[in-house]
């Protein structure tokens, strides 16, 4: 027989699983954006041009290449920091899920 406490426990377990999945998706999206930024910086460094175009909303804006590289590097640093924060949250949730597993196994056996 499933008690109210068991239902709450299962709901909490599922919630943690969903949070973990969301974090992993966010992390993967940030990693993809970082790869795009790194490729853009490589292209800017390989280019001899002093100016480049940046897409800003529906328009393209001419900018100094050095400024644009710095802007991209700052954005990458921001994404790296966000990934570290997500990894810490992922670690906390994974630990919590592992702590919950024994009780879940007991519930399944019943």
DRENNU-726754 format. One record per residue: z, y, x of N, C-alpha, C, CB in turn. Coordinates in steps of 0.1 Angstrom, whole numbers, padded with zeros to 4 digits, always signed. Atoms other than C-alpha are relative to their C-alpha. Glycine has a CB too. Layout:
<sites>
ZYXZYXZYXZYX
...
</sites>
This chain:
<sites>
+0000-0012+0008+0000+0000+0000+0000+0013+0009+0012+0000-0010
+0001-0012-0008-0010+0034+0014+0009+0011-0006-0015+0005+0000
-0010-0010+0004+0018+0059+0012-0006+0014+0001+0013-0001+0007
+0004-0014-0002+0015+0097+0009+0000+0004+0015+0009+0009-0009
-0001-0004-0014+0026+0100+0045-0012-0006+0008+0013-0006+0006
+0011+0006-0007-0001+0076+0056-0013+0008-0003-0002-0015-0005
+0012-0008+0004-0028+0096+0037+0000+0013+0008+0000+0004-0015
-0001-0012-0008-0015+0128+0055-0004-0003+0014+0014+0006-0001
+0002+0004-0014-0016+0110+0088-0015-0002+0002+0008-0013+0004
+0015+0003-0001-0052+0098+0082-0008+0013-0001-0005-0010-0011
+0006-0013+0002-0062+0133+0071+0001+0008+0013+0006+0008-0011
-0002-0007-0013-0047+0148+0103-0009-0006+0011+0015-0001+0003
+0008+0007-0010-0064+0121+0124-0015+0004-0001+0001-0015-0001
+0014-0004+0003-0098+0129+0108-0003+0014+0004-0004-0003-0014
+0001-0014-0004-0092+0166+0113-0001+0002+0015+0012+0008-0006
+0001+0000-0015-0086+0161+0150-0014-0005+0005+0011-0008+0006
+0014+0006-0004-0118+0140+0152-0011+0011-0002-0003-0013-0007
+0010-0011+0004-0138+0168+0135+0001+0011+0010+0002+0005-0014
-0002-0011-0010-0123+0194+0158-0006-0003+0014+0015+0004+0002
+0005+0005-0013-0131+0173+0189-0016+0001+0000+0005-0014+0003
+0014+0000+0001-0167+0169+0177-0006+0014+0000-0005-0007-0014
+0005-0014+0000-0171+0207+0170+0001+0005+0015+0009+0008-0009
-0002-0005-0013-0157+0214+0205-0011-0005+0009+0014-0004+0006
+0011+0006-0008-0182+0190+0221-0013+0006-0002+0000-0015-0002
+0013-0007+0003-0211+0206+0203-0001+0014+0006-0002+0000-0016
-0001-0014-0006-0200+0241+0213-0002+0000+0015+0013+0007-0004
+0001+0001-0015-0196+0230+0249-0015-0003+0004+0009-0011+0005
+0014+0004-0003-0231+0214+0249-0009+0012-0002-0005-0012-0008
+0009-0012+0003-0247+0246+0234+0002+0010+0011+0004+0006-0013
-0002-0009-0011-0230+0267+0261-0006-0004+0013+0015+0002+0002
+0006+0006-0012-0242+0244+0288-0015+0003+0000+0003-0015+0002
+0014-0003+0002-0277+0248+0275-0004+0014+0003-0006-0005-0014
+0002-0014-0003-0274+0285+0275+0001+0004+0014+0009+0009-0009
-0002-0002-0014-0261+0285+0310-0012-0004+0008+0013-0007+0005
+0012+0005-0007-0291+0265+0322-0011+0010-0002-0004-0014-0006
+0010-0010+0003-0314+0291+0305+0002+0012+0009-0001+0003-0015
-0003-0012-0008-0296+0319+0322-0003-0002+0015+0015+0004-0002
+0002+0003-0014-0297+0302+0356-0015+0000+0003+0006-0014+0004
+0015+0000-0002-0335+0297+0352-0005+0014+0000-0007-0009-0011
+0004-0014+0001-0339+0333+0342+0003+0008+0013+0006+0007-0012
-0005-0006-0013-0319+0345+0373-0009-0005+0011+0014-0003+0003
+0009+0005-0010-0340+0322+0395-0014+0007+0000-0002-0015-0002
+0013-0007+0002-0372+0338+0381+0000+0014+0005-0005-0001-0014
-0002-0014-0004-0359+0373+0386+0001+0001+0015+0012+0006-0007
-0002+0000-0015-0349+0365+0422-0013-0003+0007+0011-0009+0004
+0013+0004-0006-0383+0349+0429-0011+0011-0002-0005-0013-0006
+0009-0011+0003-0401+0379+0414+0002+0012+0010+0001+0005-0014
-0001-0012-0008-0409+0409+0436+0001+0013-0008-0012+0001+0010
+0000-0012+0009-0409+0432+0406+0014+0007+0000-0004-0004-0014
-0012-0008+0000-0383+0460+0405+0005+0001-0014-0002+0013+0006
-0004-0001+0014-0382+0459+0367-0005-0012-0007-0006+0013-0007
+0003+0012+0009-0383+0432+0340+0003+0004-0014+0008-0013+0005
-0003-0002+0014-0382+0430+0303+0011-0009-0005-0013-0002-0008
-0011+0008+0006-0352+0419+0283-0002+0001-0015+0014+0006+0003
+0002+0000+0014-0355+0408+0247+0014+0004-0006-0005-0014-0005
-0012-0005+0007-0329+0427+0226-0003+0001-0015+0005+0013+0006
+0003+0001+0014-0331+0417+0190-0015-0001-0002+0004+0013-0007
+0014+0002+0002-0367+0422+0178-0009+0008+0010-0003+0005-0014
+0008-0008-0009-0378+0444+0207+0002-0004+0015+0004+0015-0001
-0002+0003-0014-0383+0441+0244+0003+0014+0007-0013-0006+0006
-0005-0012-0007-0366+0466+0267-0003-0001+0015+0015+0004-0003
+0002+0001-0015-0377+0474+0303+0013+0004+0007-0011+0010+0004
-0013-0003-0008-0347+0472+0327-0002-0003+0015+0011-0010-0006
+0000+0002-0015-0340+0473+0364+0003-0015+0002+0010+0009+0007
-0002+0014-0002-0343+0437+0377+0015-0003+0005-0010-0005+0010
-0013+0002-0005-0310+0440+0396+0011+0001-0011+0003+0010+0011
-0009-0001+0012-0292+0452+0365+0000-0012-0009-0002+0013-0007
+0003+0012+0009-0307+0424+0345+0007-0012+0006-0015-0002-0003
-0006+0012-0007-0296+0398+0371+0015+0001-0002-0004-0001+0014
-0014-0001+0001-0261+0412+0371+0005-0003-0014+0005+0014+0004
-0003+0002+0014-0260+0412+0333+0000-0015-0003-0009+0008-0009
+0001+0014+0002-0271+0376+0332+0011-0008+0007-0014-0005+0005
-0010+0007-0007-0246+0365+0358+0014+0002-0007+0001+0006+0015
-0012-0003+0008-0218+0382+0338+0001-0008-0012+0001+0015-0004
+0000+0008+0012-0229+0364+0307+0003-0015+0003-0014+0001-0007
-0003+0014-0004-0229+0331+0326+0014-0002+0003-0009-0003+0013
-0014+0001-0003-0194+0338+0339+0008-0001-0013+0005+0012+0008
-0007+0000+0013-0183+0345+0303-0001-0014-0006-0006+0011-0009
+0002+0013+0005-0198+0312+0292+0007-0011+0007-0015-0004+0000
-0008+0009-0009-0182+0293+0321+0014+0000-0005-0002+0003+0015
-0014-0002+0004-0148+0307+0310+0002-0007-0014+0004+0015+0000
-0001+0006+0014-0155+0297+0274+0000-0015+0001-0011+0005-0009
+0001+0014-0001-0164+0262+0285+0014-0006+0005-0011-0005+0010
-0013+0004-0005-0131+0259+0304+0011+0000-0011+0005+0009+0012
-0009-0001+0011-0112+0270+0274-0002-0012-0010-0001+0013-0008
+0003+0011+0009-0130+0244+0252+0004-0013+0006-0015+0000-0002
-0004+0013-0006-0123+0217+0278+0015-0002-0001-0004+0000+0015
-0014+0001+0002-0086+0225+0276+0004-0005-0014+0007+0013+0004
-0002+0004+0014-0087+0222+0238-0004-0014-0002-0008+0010-0009
+0005+0014+0001-0107+0190+0241+0010-0009+0006-0014-0001+0007
-0010+0008-0006-0081+0176+0264+0012-0002-0009+0004+0005+0014
-0011+0000+0009-0053+0185+0241-0002-0009-0012+0004+0014-0005
+0003+0008+0012-0070+0170+0210-0002-0015+0004-0013+0005-0006
+0002+0014-0004-0080+0138+0229+0013-0006+0003-0009+0000+0013
-0014+0006-0002-0044+0133+0240+0007-0002-0013+0008+0010+0009
-0006+0002+0013-0032+0138+0205-0006-0012-0008-0002+0013-0009
+0006+0011+0007-0057+0113+0191+0004-0013+0007-0016+0001+0001
-0004+0012-0007-0047+0088+0218+0015-0004-0004-0001+0001+0015
-0014+0002+0004-0010+0093+0208+0000-0006-0014+0008+0013+0001
+0001+0004+0014-0020+0087+0171-0005-0015-0001-0008+0009-0008
+0007+0013+0001-0040+0055+0178+0010-0012-0003-0007-0003+0013
-0009+0012+0003-0010+0030+0179+0004+0000-0015+0012+0000+0008
-0004+0000+0014+0001+0041+0144-0012-0003-0009+0006+0014-0004
+0012+0003+0008-0034+0040+0131-0003-0015+0001-0012+0008+0006
+0002+0015-0001-0038+0004+0144+0010-0008-0009+0002-0005+0015
-0010+0006+0008-0006-0005+0127-0004+0001-0015+0015+0006+0002
+0004-0003+0014-0018+0010+0094-0012-0010-0003-0004+0014-0002
+0012+0008+0003-0051-0010+0097+0004-0015-0001-0010+0001+0012
-0005+0014+0000-0032-0043+0103+0007-0003-0013+0010-0003+0011
-0007+0003+0013-0012-0039+0071-0008-0004-0011+0008+0012-0004
</sites>
